[in-house]
Amino acid sequence: MAELIITGLEPVKRKKGWFELVARGKPPFYIYEETIYKNSLKVGDILSESRLKQIKEQADRAWLKYRAFQILSRRTVPERELRRKLTAERKSSGLRDEVILWLKQYGYIDDFRYACAYIRSQSSGGGKSRLYLKKKLFEKGINGDTSELALDTELVNYDEDSIVLELSRKKLKSLKDEKPLKVKQRLSTFLRSRGFGWDSINKTISTLINDNPDLD
């Protein structure tokens, strides 16, 4: 079996604790200092192919965790987005899946918690329909069951007609100089952009016409 000599083990700039390991005849790879100490590695060591493969697997696993924590330290992301970002690191899919499972088990990624936070942030910027929120969560890779649970949790006593009416009254203030037909068109477009259905929109416009005869 071929033996490989470690010819380089140099610190990586701007990545504290990481080194680049070079073994003659093999592509270099990043390795964390803990893995180096655990395996008592140093320049000049002679490794078998299988031993180097084992060490690289340990190094790649540590690297994927390192990158995951870098990503999660900037903002919370759903599992699908994290998976996509870790895939870009070009490590084995098995290790990637293992790391993602580990992160889920320890609560570092949680699609339900992410969905709840997303719903709260969207709702704080003005009402959105339940359908709109579910669609957005789907686009982010949140499955239907998780979305429904999050929506039920965050949208307690949800009343679409009341939300549409409140939003419409606020929007009317910015349309006071428009002609009645233009007001209805722009109001409908605004409400549709937030995912509300035509039943709620038409009902609201009828209510507003009763409150404001000039819109008729």
C-alpha positions as CSV (number, residue, x, y, z in Angstrom):
1,M,0.0,0.0,0.0
2,A,1.3,3.4,-0.9
3,E,2.7,5.6,1.9
4,L,2.4,9.4,1.8
5,I,4.7,12.0,3.4
6,I,3.3,15.2,5.0
7,T,5.4,17.9,3.4
8,G,3.5,21.0,4.6
9,L,1.4,22.0,7.6
10,E,1.0,25.8,7.5
11,P,-1.4,28.1,9.2
12,V,-4.2,29.5,7.0
13,K,-4.4,33.3,6.9
14,R,-7.4,34.9,8.6
15,K,-8.7,31.5,9.7
16,K,-7.6,31.1,13.3
17,G,-6.9,27.5,14.2
18,W,-6.9,26.2,10.7
19,F,-3.9,24.8,8.8
20,E,-3.3,23.6,5.3
21,L,-2.0,20.0,5.2
22,V,0.0,19.0,2.1
23,A,0.8,15.3,1.5
24,R,3.1,14.4,-1.4
25,G,1.0,13.4,-4.4
26,K,-2.3,14.5,-2.9
27,P,-4.4,17.7,-3.1
28,P,-3.9,19.9,0.0
29,F,-6.8,20.4,2.4
30,Y,-7.6,22.5,5.5
31,I,-7.4,20.8,8.8
32,Y,-8.3,22.1,12.3
33,E,-5.7,22.3,15.0
34,E,-7.7,19.9,17.2
35,T,-7.5,17.3,14.5
36,I,-3.8,17.8,14.2
37,Y,-3.2,17.4,17.9
38,K,-5.6,14.4,18.1
39,N,-3.6,12.6,15.4
40,S,-0.2,13.9,16.5
41,L,0.5,15.1,13.0
42,K,3.7,16.9,11.9
43,V,5.7,17.5,8.8
44,G,7.7,14.5,7.8
45,D,5.1,12.0,9.1
46,I,4.5,9.0,6.8
47,L,0.8,8.0,6.4
48,S,-0.9,5.2,4.6
49,E,-3.6,6.0,2.1
50,S,-6.3,4.8,4.4
51,R,-4.9,6.8,7.4
52,L,-4.8,10.0,5.3
53,K,-8.4,9.4,4.1
54,Q,-9.5,9.0,7.7
55,I,-7.8,12.2,8.7
56,K,-9.2,14.1,5.8
57,E,-12.7,13.0,6.7
58,Q,-12.2,14.3,10.2
59,A,-10.9,17.6,8.8
60,D,-13.8,18.0,6.3
61,R,-16.4,17.3,9.0
62,A,-14.8,20.0,11.2
63,W,-14.7,22.4,8.2
64,L,-18.4,21.9,7.5
65,K,-19.2,22.7,11.1
66,Y,-17.0,25.7,11.0
67,R,-18.7,27.0,7.9
68,A,-22.1,26.3,9.2
69,F,-21.5,28.3,12.4
70,Q,-20.1,31.2,10.3
71,I,-23.3,31.2,8.2
72,L,-25.6,30.9,11.3
73,S,-23.7,33.6,13.2
74,R,-24.7,36.2,10.5
75,R,-28.4,35.3,10.4
76,T,-30.9,32.4,11.0
77,V,-31.4,30.4,7.8
78,P,-33.7,27.4,7.0
79,E,-32.3,24.0,6.5
80,R,-32.5,24.1,2.7
81,E,-30.5,27.3,2.5
82,L,-27.8,25.9,4.8
83,R,-27.7,22.7,2.9
84,R,-27.2,24.6,-0.4
85,K,-24.4,26.7,1.1
86,L,-22.6,23.7,2.6
87,T,-22.9,21.8,-0.7
88,A,-20.9,24.6,-2.3
89,E,-17.9,23.6,0.0
90,R,-17.5,20.5,-2.2
91,K,-17.2,18.0,0.6
92,S,-18.9,14.6,0.6
93,S,-22.7,14.6,0.7
94,G,-22.6,12.0,3.5
95,L,-20.6,14.3,5.7
96,R,-22.8,17.3,4.8
97,D,-25.9,15.4,5.8
98,E,-24.3,14.2,9.0
99,V,-23.3,17.7,10.0
100,I,-26.8,19.1,9.2
101,L,-28.4,16.3,11.3
102,W,-26.0,17.2,14.1
103,L,-27.0,20.8,13.9
104,K,-30.7,19.9,14.0
105,Q,-30.3,17.6,17.0
106,Y,-28.6,20.4,18.9
107,G,-31.1,23.1,17.8
108,Y,-28.8,25.2,15.7
109,I,-31.2,24.9,12.8
110,D,-34.9,24.6,13.3
111,D,-37.3,25.2,10.4
112,F,-40.3,25.6,12.8
113,R,-38.6,28.3,14.8
114,Y,-37.4,29.9,11.6
115,A,-40.9,29.9,10.2
116,C,-42.4,31.5,13.3
117,A,-39.8,34.2,13.3
118,Y,-40.4,34.9,9.6
119,I,-44.1,35.1,10.1
120,R,-43.6,37.6,13.0
121,S,-41.3,39.8,10.9
122,Q,-43.6,39.8,7.9
123,S,-46.6,40.6,10.1
124,S,-44.8,43.5,11.8
125,G,-44.4,45.2,8.5
126,G,-48.2,45.2,7.8
127,G,-50.7,42.4,7.4
128,K,-50.0,39.6,5.0
129,S,-52.5,36.8,4.1
130,R,-52.0,33.3,5.4
131,L,-51.7,32.1,1.8
132,Y,-49.0,34.7,1.0
133,L,-47.0,33.6,4.1
134,K,-47.3,29.9,3.3
135,K,-46.2,30.5,-0.2
136,K,-43.1,32.5,0.9
137,L,-42.2,29.8,3.4
138,F,-42.5,27.2,0.7
139,E,-40.1,29.2,-1.4
140,K,-37.7,29.0,1.4
141,G,-37.9,25.3,1.6
142,I,-40.2,25.0,4.6
143,N,-42.5,21.9,4.2
144,G,-46.3,22.2,4.4
145,D,-46.8,20.6,7.8
146,T,-44.2,22.9,9.4
147,S,-45.6,26.0,7.7
148,E,-49.1,25.1,8.9
149,L,-48.0,24.6,12.5
150,A,-46.1,27.9,12.5
151,L,-49.0,29.8,11.0
152,D,-51.4,28.3,13.6
153,T,-48.9,29.2,16.3
154,E,-48.3,32.8,15.2
155,L,-51.7,33.8,13.7
156,V,-54.0,33.1,16.6
157,N,-57.5,34.5,16.1
158,Y,-56.5,35.3,12.5
159,D,-59.3,37.3,10.8
160,E,-58.5,38.0,7.1
161,D,-61.5,40.4,6.6
162,S,-60.5,42.5,9.5
163,I,-56.8,42.7,8.5
164,V,-57.8,43.6,4.9
165,L,-60.1,46.4,6.1
166,E,-57.5,47.8,8.5
167,L,-54.8,47.8,5.8
168,S,-57.2,49.4,3.2
169,R,-58.1,52.2,5.5
170,K,-54.5,53.0,6.1
171,K,-53.8,52.8,2.3
172,L,-56.6,55.1,1.5
173,K,-54.8,58.0,3.2
174,S,-52.2,57.9,0.5
175,L,-54.8,57.7,-2.3
176,K,-57.0,60.6,-1.2
177,D,-56.1,62.7,-4.3
178,E,-56.9,59.9,-6.8
179,K,-60.1,59.4,-8.7
180,P,-62.5,56.8,-7.4
181,L,-61.8,54.2,-10.1
182,K,-58.1,54.6,-9.7
183,V,-58.4,54.2,-5.9
184,K,-60.2,50.9,-6.3
185,Q,-57.6,49.7,-8.8
186,R,-54.6,50.6,-6.8
187,L,-56.2,49.3,-3.6
188,S,-57.0,46.0,-5.2
189,T,-53.5,45.7,-6.6
190,F,-52.0,46.6,-3.2
191,L,-54.1,43.9,-1.4
192,R,-53.4,41.3,-4.0
193,S,-49.7,41.9,-3.7
194,R,-50.1,40.8,0.0
195,G,-51.8,37.6,-1.0
196,F,-55.4,38.4,-0.1
197,G,-58.2,36.8,-2.0
198,W,-60.8,38.6,-4.1
199,D,-63.7,37.8,-1.7
200,S,-62.0,39.7,1.1
201,I,-60.9,42.5,-1.2
202,N,-64.4,43.0,-2.8
203,K,-66.1,42.8,0.6
204,T,-63.7,45.5,1.9
205,I,-64.2,47.8,-1.1
206,S,-67.9,47.5,-0.6
207,T,-67.5,48.5,3.1
208,L,-65.3,51.4,2.2
209,I,-67.8,52.7,-0.4
210,N,-70.5,52.7,2.3
211,D,-68.2,54.6,4.6
212,N,-67.0,56.9,1.7
213,P,-69.8,57.5,-0.8
214,D,-67.4,59.5,-3.0
215,L,-65.7,56.2,-4.0
216,D,-68.9,54.9,-5.6
